Amino acid sequence: TTLLQQNGINISTQEFNKKMIESGFIKEMQRPSSKGKIKYFKSLTDKGAKFGENQVNPNNPKETQPLYYSNKFDELLKVLRIV
């Protein structure tokens, strides 16, 4: 969200993630919750690793969250045809 805002991109994080999934840069993963439900989270693929890394989610160590490199974000926006 922060990098989208810093680059003046007026799309939601959800829309950005949808484009990332369609391009094969991230995938949606799942894990069982402690209450037996399915929890979903995003993870960068090998293809997406050029633009960031998977960081352990500080709220749940069983999940990752993409952390994008700020110096590669402009290139990623161009690849996704957002700019």
C-alpha positions in Angstrom: 0.0 0.0 0.0 2.8 2.4 0.9 4.7 1.9 -2.3 1.5 2.3 -4.4 0.9 5.6 -2.6 4.5 6.8 -2.9 4.4 6.1 -6.7 1.0 7.9 -7.1 -0.8 4.8 -8.2 -4.5 5.0 -7.5 -5.5 1.4 -7.3 -6.3 -0.7 -4.2 -4.0 -3.3 -2.8 -6.5 -5.9 -3.7 -6.5 -4.9 -7.3 -2.7 -4.8 -7.3 -2.6 -8.3 -5.8 -5.0 -9.6 -8.4 -2.7 -8.3 -11.2 0.3 -10.0 -9.4 -1.6 -13.3 -9.2 -2.6 -13.1 -12.9 1.0 -12.4 -13.8 2.3 -15.3 -11.7 4.3 -13.1 -9.3 2.4 -14.1 -6.2 0.2 -17.0 -5.3 -2.5 -17.4 -2.7 -1.6 -19.9 -0.1 -3.7 -21.4 2.7 -3.2 -22.9 6.1 -5.6 -24.2 8.8 -6.4 -21.9 11.6 -6.4 -22.9 15.2 -10.2 -23.1 15.0 -10.2 -25.4 12.0 -11.0 -22.8 9.4 -8.9 -22.0 6.3 -6.8 -18.9 6.4 -5.5 -17.4 3.2 -2.3 -15.4 2.6 -0.1 -14.2 -0.3 3.4 -15.4 -1.1 5.8 -14.3 -3.8 6.6 -17.0 -6.4 10.1 -17.7 -7.8 9.1 -15.4 -10.7 8.1 -12.6 -8.3 11.3 -12.9 -6.1 13.0 -10.5 -8.5 10.8 -7.8 -7.1 10.8 -8.6 -3.4 11.0 -11.3 -0.7 8.6 -13.3 1.5 8.7 -12.0 5.0 7.3 -13.9 8.0 4.0 -12.2 8.9 4.6 -10.6 12.3 1.0 -11.4 13.3 1.4 -15.1 12.5 4.7 -16.9 12.0 2.9 -19.6 9.9 2.2 -17.1 7.2 4.4 -15.0 4.8 3.7 -11.6 3.3 5.4 -10.1 0.3 7.8 -7.3 1.0 8.6 -5.4 -2.3 11.9 -3.8 -3.0 11.4 -0.1 -3.4 14.2 0.2 -6.0 12.4 -2.4 -8.2 8.8 -1.3 -7.7 8.8 1.1 -10.7 10.0 -1.8 -12.9 7.3 -4.1 -11.4 4.6 -1.5 -12.2 5.7 -1.3 -15.8 5.8 -5.1 -16.1 2.2 -5.2 -14.8 1.2 -2.4 -17.2 0.0 -0.3 -14.3 2.1 2.7 -15.5 
